[in-house]
Amino acid sequence: MFPLAGKAFPTDAEALSSAIEEALREVFALPKGASPVTATGGTYPDIKHVKVDLDGAKVSATEPPPKPLGTGKRQPGVTVGEFELTARPIRYEQAKLDLDLTASGLRFDFDRDKSGRPLLVLTDAEDGEVNARVSKKDIEALMLSAATLGAKQQGVTVQDLELELSSTGPRSIAADVRVKAKKMLVTGVVHITGAVDIDDELNATLSNLRCTGEGMIGTMAAGVMQKHLQAFDGKQVPLMAFSLGDVALRDLEIRLNGSLEVSAAFGKVAGGGAKGKRKAAATKTAGKKK
């Protein structure tokens, strides 16, 4: 689901591209001279190819925008033969997220949110896959930024941060963080634990955030950080730049390999998407070895 700029529904491919682009600029700072949205081929409202290029974009909004919700008073929108979205990377504060989405046979409706703003809602897809990746280094950088902000209020300097991630379920990750803090000449250690759960719309929800300290400085810093962490407990972080509307994800996989990687498929084609393609490749390889 894409929010659209303006008040009227687009009436041609150029207007559609502009409406999507201007809505994206409300959330992202885009590279200079970038034309992030192109819609080419076909005869409107049947479009052959749409590409959304968010490579190098930076999240400019201080908070993720609320999920757009339609009123349900829809009208037929557009069909798209091939759709491609790339974001390598999207930057959020000190972290970078790589996102790729490809799909075919898409059908969209036009709708409006409760304020009357037009929306483009995905209602059907033949096949699609989405892949999101964030490195362990970037997760550490984001957490270090948050820890530094909380500790600075008490004159504590955060010197180092180490992160360990482990899988606790098909869609769950446990995080174990060790922070070295210093105040004047005294050092201490802060230990932070928490969990990340990923839902069917690729939203990551933080939970069970706990903070304990070792030593006088560590204990003091932990008390400050715990208050700061409470604001993030239950916080939802979207891993995608938009919602899939009426289409649900399937075959969601989470992998830890020096980074946090999430992949999923969607659409009518059984076994499609990233997971299905990996299985097909594995089957083909196995067949050659016989």
C-alpha positions in Angstrom: 0.0 0.0 0.0 1.4 3.3 -1.1 0.2 6.7 0.1 -0.2 9.1 -2.8 0.5 12.8 -2.9 -2.2 15.2 -4.0 -6.0 15.0 -3.7 -7.1 13.2 -6.9 -6.4 9.7 -8.1 -3.7 9.6 -10.9 -5.1 9.5 -14.5 -1.9 8.5 -16.3 1.4 6.8 -15.7 3.3 10.0 -15.2 0.9 11.3 -12.6 1.1 8.0 -10.8 4.9 8.1 -10.7 4.8 11.7 -9.4 2.2 10.9 -6.7 4.2 8.0 -5.4 7.5 10.0 -5.5 6.1 13.0 -3.7 4.7 10.8 -0.9 8.0 9.0 -0.5 9.8 12.4 -0.2 7.7 13.1 2.9 9.5 10.2 4.7 12.9 9.9 2.9 15.6 12.3 2.0 16.6 11.2 -1.5 19.9 11.7 -3.3 20.0 14.9 -5.3 18.8 14.5 -8.9 17.2 11.2 -8.1 14.0 10.2 -10.0 13.0 7.3 -7.7 9.8 6.2 -9.4 9.3 5.2 -13.1 6.2 3.6 -14.8 6.8 2.5 -18.3 5.2 0.5 -21.1 1.6 -0.6 -21.6 -1.5 1.6 -21.8 -2.7 3.2 -18.6 -4.2 1.9 -16.3 -2.3 -1.3 -17.5 1.3 -0.6 -16.9 4.1 -3.0 -18.0 6.8 -2.1 -15.5 7.1 0.0 -12.4 10.4 0.6 -10.6 10.9 2.3 -7.2 14.6 3.2 -6.6 15.4 4.1 -3.0 19.1 3.4 -3.2 20.9 5.8 -0.8 17.7 7.2 0.7 17.7 8.3 4.3 14.8 8.2 6.6 14.1 11.9 7.4 11.0 11.4 9.6 11.8 11.2 13.3 9.1 8.5 13.7 8.0 5.9 11.2 4.8 7.1 9.5 1.6 5.5 10.7 0.4 2.6 8.6 -2.0 3.9 6.0 -5.5 2.6 6.4 -8.2 2.9 3.7 -11.8 3.7 4.3 -12.9 0.8 2.1 -14.6 2.9 -0.5 -12.4 1.6 -3.3 -12.4 1.9 -7.1 -10.3 0.0 -9.7 -6.8 1.3 -9.9 -3.9 0.0 -12.0 -2.4 -3.3 -13.0 1.4 -3.7 -13.2 3.1 -6.5 -15.1 6.5 -6.3 -13.4 7.3 -4.4 -10.2 10.7 -3.8 -8.7 11.8 -1.9 -5.5 15.4 -1.5 -4.5 16.9 0.2 -1.4 20.6 -0.6 -1.2 20.7 0.9 1.3 18.1 2.9 3.2 19.8 4.8 6.0 18.2 5.3 9.5 20.4 7.3 11.8 23.7 5.3 12.0 22.3 2.1 10.5 21.8 0.9 6.9 19.1 -1.6 5.7 19.2 -3.3 2.3 15.8 -4.1 0.8 14.8 -5.7 -2.4 11.3 -6.6 -3.7 10.3 -8.0 -7.0 6.9 -9.1 -8.1 4.7 -9.8 -11.2 1.0 -9.7 -12.1 0.0 -7.0 -9.6 -3.4 -5.5 -9.3 -4.0 -2.3 -7.3 -7.2 -0.4 -6.1 -7.5 3.3 -5.3 -8.7 4.1 -1.8 -8.5 7.0 0.6 -7.5 7.2 4.2 -9.7 8.8 6.9 -8.3 12.3 6.1 -9.2 11.9 2.4 -5.7 11.3 1.2 -5.5 8.9 -1.8 -3.9 5.5 -1.4 -2.7 2.8 -3.8 -3.7 -0.6 -2.4 -2.2 -3.9 -3.5 -5.1 -6.3 -3.9 -3.6 -9.2 -5.8 -0.3 -10.6 -7.1 0.8 -13.6 -9.1 4.2 -13.9 -7.6 6.7 -11.9 -5.5 9.5 -12.0 -3.1 11.0 -9.6 -0.6 14.4 -9.7 1.0 15.7 -7.4 3.8 19.2 -7.4 5.3 20.9 -5.4 8.1 24.4 -6.1 9.2 25.4 -6.9 12.8 27.7 -3.9 12.6 24.8 -1.6 11.7 22.6 -2.9 14.5 25.5 -2.3 16.9 25.9 1.3 15.6 22.2 2.0 16.1 22.2 0.5 19.6 25.4 2.4 20.5 23.8 5.7 19.4 20.8 4.9 21.7 23.0 3.9 24.6 25.2 6.9 24.3 22.2 9.3 24.4 20.9 7.7 27.6 24.3 7.6 29.4 25.3 11.1 28.4 22.5 12.5 30.7 24.5 11.3 33.7 27.9 12.2 32.4 28.7 8.6 31.5 30.7 7.9 28.3 29.9 4.7 26.4 33.3 3.3 25.2 32.3 0.0 23.5 29.3 -2.2 22.6 29.3 -5.9 21.7 26.2 -7.6 20.4 25.3 -11.2 20.2 22.2 -12.4 18.2 20.6 -15.9 18.4 17.5 -17.5 16.9 14.8 -18.4 19.4 12.1 -19.4 16.9 11.1 -19.2 13.3 10.4 -15.5 13.6 12.2 -14.5 16.8 15.7 -13.3 17.6 17.2 -12.8 21.1 19.7 -10.0 21.5 22.4 -9.9 24.2 24.4 -6.6 24.5 27.4 -5.8 26.6 28.3 -2.1 27.0 31.4 -0.8 28.6 30.8 2.6 30.3 33.1 5.1 31.9 32.7 8.1 34.2 35.8 10.1 35.0 38.4 7.3 35.8 35.9 4.6 36.8 34.6 2.0 34.4 31.7 -0.4 34.6 29.7 -2.8 32.4 26.1 -2.7 31.4 24.3 -5.8 30.2 21.2 -5.4 28.0 18.9 -8.3 26.8 15.8 -8.3 24.7 13.9 -9.9 21.9 12.9 -9.1 18.3 9.8 -10.7 16.7 9.0 -10.3 13.0 5.4 -10.4 11.8 3.7 -11.1 8.5 4.1 -7.5 7.3 7.9 -7.4 8.1 7.5 -5.3 11.2 10.1 -6.0 13.9 8.8 -5.6 17.4 11.2 -5.1 20.3 10.2 -6.6 23.7 11.5 -7.8 27.1 14.2 -5.1 27.2 16.2 -5.5 30.4 19.2 -3.7 31.7 21.6 -4.6 34.5 24.9 -3.2 35.6 28.3 -4.4 37.0 30.2 -2.1 39.4 29.2 1.3 40.6 29.3 3.0 37.2 27.7 0.1 35.5 24.8 0.0 38.0 24.2 3.7 37.7 24.3 3.7 33.9 22.0 0.7 33.8 19.4 2.6 35.9 19.5 5.5 33.4 19.4 3.2 30.4 16.6 1.1 31.7 14.3 4.2 31.8 15.4 5.0 28.2 14.8 1.5 27.0 11.3 1.5 28.3 10.4 3.9 25.5 11.5 1.2 23.0 9.8 -1.8 24.7 7.0 -2.8 22.4 8.2 -0.4 19.6 7.5 -1.6 16.1 10.2 -0.9 13.4 9.0 -1.5 9.8 11.5 -3.4 7.6 9.7 -2.5 4.4 9.0 0.9 3.0 5.3 0.2 2.5 2.5 -2.2 3.3 1.5 -5.1 1.0 -2.2 -4.2 1.4 -4.5 -7.2 1.0 -1.7 -9.6 0.1 -0.1 -11.7 2.8 3.5 -12.9 3.1 4.3 -16.6 3.3 7.5 -18.7 3.7 9.0 -16.1 5.9 12.6 -17.0 6.9 15.1 -15.4 9.3 18.8 -16.1 9.0 21.8 -15.0 11.1 25.0 -15.0 9.1 27.1 -12.0 10.2 23.9 -10.1 9.6 20.1 -10.3 10.2 18.4 -11.4 6.9 14.7 -11.8 6.4 13.1 -13.2 3.3 9.5 -14.0 2.3 7.3 -14.8 -0.7 3.8 -13.6 -1.6 1.3 -14.0 -4.4 -0.6 -16.9 -5.9 2.3 -19.0 -7.2 3.0 -21.9 -4.8 6.6 -22.3 -3.9 7.5 -18.9 -5.4 9.7 -16.2 -3.9 13.1 -16.6 -2.2 12.4 -19.7 -0.2 10.9 -21.6 -3.2 13.7 -20.6 -5.5 16.3 -21.8 -3.0 14.5 -25.2 -2.7 14.3 -25.5 -6.5 18.0 -24.7 -6.8 18.9 -27.3 -4.1 16.7 -29.9 -5.8 18.4 -29.2 -9.1 21.9 -29.5 -7.6 21.0 -32.7 -5.8 19.7 -34.2 -9.1 23.0 -33.4 -10.9 25.0 -35.3 -8.2 23.1 -38.5 -8.7 
